[in-house]
Amino acid sequence: NAGVTQTPKFQVLKTGQSMTLQCAQDMNHEYMSWYRQDPGMGLRLIHYSVGAGITDQGEVPNGYNVSRSTTEDFPLRLLSAAPSQTSVYFCASSYNGGNEQFFGPGTRLTVL
Amino acid sequence: ILNVEQSPQSLHVQEGDSTNFTCSFPSSNFYALHWYRWETAKSPEALFVMTLNGDEKKKGRISATLNTKEGYSYLYIKGSQPEDSATYLCAFLPGGNNAGNMLTFGGGTRLMVKP
């Protein structure tokens, strides 16, 4: 199993550009989530999904959209990037939210 | 926003020392507490999932205890080794309507073990 994969690994955007961070898992996990990691702030939950077709907001959802059309994929969309969205983004999955989370390798995003 | 705090923020120990860290979380509406180990340039990996008051979990030289009544968990490392150097994260999950879905992470304890 590949586990949780994320693409791209690195990305530089200009303010106002849009992009999608990809996340996929091959463990048939129902629960998937996105976090951002900023210095001194730890991991903060952006959005999560408890199954295909179901998504909900986490602690810091503003500026991000998600969808979950399949069990395997959970893309994160930045509609109009801002410098405040410069961060490292981690996707995670688990059988359900209460179980241990399996994290992807992360995407380092810089918004200029 | 839930308050999940970890202390200390960082810790330097010598190889062979035993050490422990604290995770504090809300004492009401508890669902689960997770511990993760996060090495530099890697992704967090789960150590323990704890759900019951009084839980004690052990994996090799690392163990954890849980007190949901007072809202804290301790992580212990016995005989620290350089390979234990990492950031240790705890994550609190509340119960209620979104039981187990909204993980709130603490800021982490960064452990550095000197040979």
Interface residues (C-beta under 8 A of the other chain):
Chain A: Y31 S33 Y35 G40 M41 G42 L43 R44 L45 Y48 V50 D56 G58 E59 F90 N96 G97 G98 N99 E100 Q101 F102 F103 G104 P105 G106
Chain B: I1 Y31 A32 H34 Y36 K42 S43 P44 E45 A46 V49 T51 L89 A91 L93 N98 A99 G100 N101 M102 L103 T104 F105 G106 G107 G108
